[in-house]
Amino acid sequence: MQQHSRTFGRCIAAVFCTALLLSGCGGDEKAGADKKSKDFARQDAFPSTYSMTQSQPVLIQGATLLTGTGEQLENTDLLLKEGKIAKIGEGLKAPKDALVVDGKGKWVTPGIIDVHSHLGDYPAPAIESSQDGNEMTAPNTAEVWAEHSVWTQDPQFALALAGGVTTLQILPGSANLFGGRSVTLKNVPGRRVQDMKFPGAPYGLKMACGENPKRVYGGKGTAPSTRMGNVAGYRSAWIAASEYKEKWEKYRDNGGDEPERDLQMETLAGVLDGEILVHNHCYRGEEMAIMMDIAKEFGFQISTFHHAVEAYKVADLLAENNVCAAMWADWWGFKHEAFDMTEANIAIVDQAEACAMIHSDSAVGIQHLNEEVAKAMTAGQRAGFDIQPKDAVVWMTMNPAKALGIDEQTGSLEKGKMADVVVWSGNPFSVYSKADKVFIDGELMYDRADKARQPHSDFELGILDAEGERL
């Protein structure tokens, strides 16, 4: 294990040494795909090159497991092999050459998934020349893709990893009615964003309702300047997208002259065709209801409302329409539309049997999402709900995976799923607990006790010496 750790340390110190972390390519190739597929999303335009090779099996022994499926398993073993969860049980035998982790007194969860991050698009240091998350040039910028702004050297990725985050969605900002496409990343070092792209994860479309679009464009003396102007802008765009989609479908069915491509309309048509998931910045309850009505009018599905400070007011509608809500534990009151909040928000949405989850929208908050879940769980208990750690863990694992369309691959401790796993020093919902070890696809990517397993980006070279001390 010593030699392996030294090799890992050298690779992390100069991220371009990717043999250990990123082996192979074409992780998201669609070999044999139906050639008649419309693929408005252009899934292969910037293909994922992510691939992880697990260097050795891992056996975590005698830990408390929160599976993300509603179970809490005491004194249980977890075997990670070939990048997958291989076995869960008691008294499991360690394979030859396995890394054995003593889990006595420790808790294990699936890797944390953050559905709302801007890392890489708003990197550290926060200087104006690197703020690339908001294309504030038109109310509809559905043609832009967040991945084309991601700076992979952002030091904040490693800080999120130390907090147990294994997967995150990078979204454009919320200045526009249609902000552009999001991308889902595995939290690993990469020379280019494609080395981090979650294989097979669908794209998202960032939309925003409420104050932001009308303030940004009304302030410029253009439309929209009111909430009714916002809604008219959405509907006009979906009408155009419906016509674009129909034109291409007729061409593919009947031939003739190929229509001209339109990058903006491709993204919207991808939503209408079910290839791209809608992630909607929205605070107020009545606006969420309006957005769900627009979705019905044009025949698309909203995946998730983000921020959703008033989600508790429409929790039944969220459940009926199969729409998730990504919320904060206790951020509120910083503007009028974020004022009418309850700290039991997440718990109320969860108890209504809707899909509830935590999210960060913060380079600091992403580092302790487990503590944010703890606050939301405690608020739910104060409100009279029987919510235990086995229930609340889904707010940072399984439900975010559902919102991103990757729940068949990750988000829970189940046999055959990606071995994205966090070993905590204690109950993850205690303020005293920390992520001791973080595995991604079975590979130990972070170890609090081993500096060689605490990655730094290339940007930090020259700022930190090899021992991690500031020069």
N, C-alpha and C positions, 0 to 999 in steps of 0.2 A: 504493500500500500504506500510506502514512503516514496518509491520511485514514481509511482503513478501521480502522487500529489505534487511532486516537483515538476513533472511534465505539465500538469494542469496549471500550476502557478505561472510557468513561462508562457503558456498559451493565453491566459487571461491578461498577463501584463502587456502583451502585444496582441490585441484582439485579432490581428490578421492571421495568427496561427490558429486555424479553425479545424484542423484535422480531428481533434478530440470531440469538439462540440458540434460541428456541422459536417457530417460526412455524407457524400453523395449529393445528388441534386434531383430536381424534378419531383419534389414531394407532392405536388398538387397537379400532376399531369392528368389529363382526362383521356387516357388511352382508350380507344374503342368507343368514345362517346358517340351518341346518336348524331349523325351528320345533319339531320334535319332539325336539330335543336336550334331554337332562335338565338339563344345566348346573347340577349341584349346587354348582359352584364360584361361581356368580353372577358370571361374568367381567365383566359390564357394570355391576355395581353402582357401581364407582368407576373409570371408564374412564381409560386412559392418554390424556393430552393432549400427549404428547411428540412433537415433530417438529423435525428439524434441517434447515436450508437451508445447503448449502455455498456460501460466497460466491464462491469461485473455484476452478478446478482446481488440483491440486497435483502436481508432478513431483519425486520424490526420485530423485536421480541417483547411480549408482555406489556403492551401499551394499552391505553384507553383509546378506542377508535370511535370517532364521530363520522359515520359513513357518508352522510349527505343524502341518505335514503330514509331517514327517520329512525335510525338505530344508534344506540350507544353500546359498544361492545367492550367489556372489561377484560383485562389480562389476556389480550388477543395478539396473535402474530400476524404480520403482513409480509408477504413475499413479493418482491419486484423482480421481474426477469424479462429480458429481451424487450425492455421499454414498456412493459405492460404490468398490470396487477395480475399476478399469477395465482396466488392463493391467499385466503383469509381463514384463520382458525387458531386452534390452540395446539402447542407442542409441535409446530412445523419444524422440519429438519432443514438445516442450512445446506444449500448446494455447495459443491467444492468451489473454493476460492471466493466465497461470498463475503461481502461486507456485512458484518453482524452489528446491529445497533441495539444496545440495551434500552428498552422502552419502559423499564420500571419507573413508575411515577410520572411518565410523560404521556402526552396526548397526541394523537395523530388525526389530521384532517386531510381532505382533498386540498390541492393547491387553490389559493384564493384567485378569483376571477373578477377583475374590475371592468365593468361595462362602459365606464365613462372616464377616459383619461385623455390627456393632451401631451403626454410625454413625447419627446422627440419633435413635436410641432411647436411646443413652447418649452424649449429646453433650458437647462441651466448652463452658463449664467444667463439671466434674463435680460439680455440686451436687445435693443430695438431691431438690429439687423438679423436676429434669429427668431423673431416672433412670426411664425408662418402658419398659424392655425385658422385665420379668418380672412377670406377673400372678400373684402367689403367693397366690391365694385358694382354689384347688382343684387337685387332681391333674390334672384334665382341663379345660383352658381353650382347647379347640380353636376356640371361638367368637371369640377375639380375633384381630385382624390387626395385624401389626407396622407396616404403613404408617400406621395411625391414630395412631401415636406419633412418626413421623419428623418431627424438627424440621429443615426444609430449610436453615435458617441455620447449621447446625453447621459451624464453621470447619474441621473435620477432613476434610470432603469435598475441599476444595481441596488439603490436604496429601497426601491419597491420589492426587489427580490428578497432583501433582508427582512422584509415584513411579511414574507410568505406568498407574494403575488407571482403566479406562474403564467398567467394569461391575462391580456388586457386589450381592450378595444380603443384604438386611437381615433378620435372624432374631430371633424372640423369644428370651428366655433359656432356661436349662435347668433351672429349678426344678421343672418339672411333667412328668408322663408325656407329656402333650400340651400344648405351650406355645402353640400358635396358628399362624396363617399367616405365611409370609415373603413378601417382595416383592423383585423384581429391578429395580434402578435403573440407568439410564445416569448417569454421574458428571458431570452438568451442573447449573448453577444453575437453581433453579426457585422460583416463589412458593409452590407447593403440591406435595405429593408426586406428584400425578398428572402434573405437568410433567416428572417424572424417570422415570416408570415405563417400563420397557423394553417397547416395543409387542409384544404377543402372547406375552410370556413367561408360562409357567404359574406358578400359585401353588405354594408349597411348604408342607408341614406340618412344623413343628419337633416332634420327639419327643426324649425323653431317657431313657436307661436308666442303671442303676448307682446310684452313691452319691447324687447330688443329690436326686432325688425322695424317696427313702426318708429322707434326712437332714432335708429341709425339713418333710415331713409327719409323719414319726416323731417329730421334735422337738416337734411340736404335739400329740402323743398321738393322731394319727389315722392311717388307712391312706393310702398304704403305709408300712410301717416296715422292710420287708425286700425283698430282690431278688425273692423269690417273690411278695410282695405287689405289686411293680411289674408282674410278668408277668400276674398275675390282673387287675390294673387295665386293662392293654392289652386283654386278651381280652374282658373284660366290655364295654368300650367298642366294640370291633369287632362284637360280637354285636348291640349296640343299633343300631349304624350300619347293619349288614346288614338288620335289620328295617325301619329307617327308609327305606333305599333301596328295598327291595321294596315298601313301602307306596306310595311315590310313583310307582314304575314301574307298579303296578297302576292307580293313579289316571289316569296319563297314557295308559295303554293302553285302559282300560275306562270312564273317567269316574266320575261319582258325586261324593260330597262331597270337597272339596279337603282334604288333610291339613293339620294345623297345622305351620307352619314352626318349625324348631329350628336356631338358628345353629350350635350345636356339632355337631349331627348332619350339617348341610349340608357342613361341612368334611370330616368323616370319610367321608361318602358320596361326596364329590368324589374322595377318594383311591381308594375302591373302584371308582369309575367311570373311573379313569385320567386324571382332569382335574387332579389336584393331586399333586405329587411329594413323597415322604417324605424329609426330611433328619433323620437320627437321631444325636444326641449319644451316643457310645458308645465307651468306652475298651478294654474287655477282649475278647479273642478269643472266649471261650465265650459272652459276651453277644451279640456280633454274630451268632454262629451261631443263638442262640435267636431273635433278632429276625427272621432270615431264615426260620426255621421258622414263626413267627407270620404272616409275610407270605404264606407258602404256604398256611397254614391258612385265611386269610380272602381269599386271591386278589388281593393287591395287590403292587406292586413298590416296593422301597426304592431310591431313587435313590442316596443317599450316606450313609455313616457319617462323622461329623465327629469330629475329634480322633484317634480310631482308633489309639491308641498301640500296641496289639497287633495291628494289621492284618496284620503280617507272619506271624503265626501262622495266619491263616485266608485267606491270599492266594489259595489255590486255590479256596476256597469263594466268595470275592468274584467271581472270574472265572467260575465255573460259574453263579452267580446273577445275573450282569450288574449287580453293585453296585459303585459307586465308593467310594473312601476319600479323604477330605480330611484331611491330616496336617500337623503341624509338622515342621520340620527337626530341632530339638533341644530342644523343650520337653518335660520329663518330670520325674517325681519329686516334684512338688508336692503329691501326695496318693497314697494307696496304689494306687488303680486306675490311676494314671498312672506306675507305677514301672517296670514290666518293658518297657523301651523299647530300641530300637536306632536309631542315627542312620541306618542303611541302610534304615529302614522304607519310605520312599517308593520307593526303588530296588527293594526286594524285591517289593513289590506290583506295580510296573511290569513287572518281569521275569517275573512270573507271568501276564502279559498281562491283568491287571485294570486298571481305570481309576483311576490314581493322580494326586493333585494336592496342591499346597500350599494352605494357607489361613491366615488371620491370627487371627481372634477377638481382634483388638487394634488400637486406634487408632494405635499406633506401628508394629506389625509390618506393617500394610497399606501403609506408606510405603516399604518396601523388600522386597517379596516376591521381586524378582529376586535379591537377596542370599540370601534363604532358600532359593530353588531352587538357587543355587550351592552352598550348604552341603550340601544333600541330594544333589546330583549328585556332589560330591567324596566324600561318605561312600559312595555307591554304587560309585564307582571304587575306593576303598580296599577295599571288600568283594569286588572282583574283577569287577565288571560293566563292560562297555564302554558307557558312557553319555556321549554328547557333547552339546554345546549344542543341536544340532538335535533331539535326543531329549528333553532336559530341558525345553525351552521349552514343550512341551505341558502340563507340570504347572501352568503358570500361565495358559494360554490355551485350548487346544482341549478338554482334559479338563474344566476347570470349565464351559465352555460346554455340554458334553454333560450334565454333572450338573444344569444348570439348564434343559435342554431348549431351548437357543437355538443349538445348534451349526450349524444350517443358515443362520443369519444372521451369526454372528460367531465369533471364536476362532481364525481362521487367515487367512493372506494368500492368498486365492483370488479369482479374478475373480467379480464379482457379489455378494460379501459386503460387509457394512457396512465402511466405511473407518475402522475403529477401529485406529489405528496409533501406535506409539511409535518415535521416532528417538532412539537412544542415542548417547552420546558415544564409546562403544567397545563392546567385548564386554559385554553386559548382566550377565554372570556374573562380572565383575571388580568388586572392591570400589571401584575407582577410577572406574567408569562411572556416569553419571547420565542421567536422561531429559532430553534437550534439548528435544524437541518432542512434544506429545501431540495427536493428531487424534481427534475423535469424529465419526463420519459425515462424514469428510472436512474438517471445520472445525477450524482450529487453536485448540484450547482452552487450551493451555499452551505457553509458550515461555520457557525459562530465561533467554534473552538479552533479553527484552522484558517490562518490568514491566506494560505494558498488557495482556499476555496471561498474567497471573498472578492469577487471580480471588480476590476476597475476598468474604465474605458480608456482608450488611447488618449483622449483629451486630457486625462489626469496625469499622464506620463510627463515628468518634468515638474509637476506640482507635488506629487507624492513620490517618495523614493520607494525602493523595493520592499521596505519594511512597513510601508504605510504611514510613515511619519512625514509631516510637512517640512519641505526644505526651507 
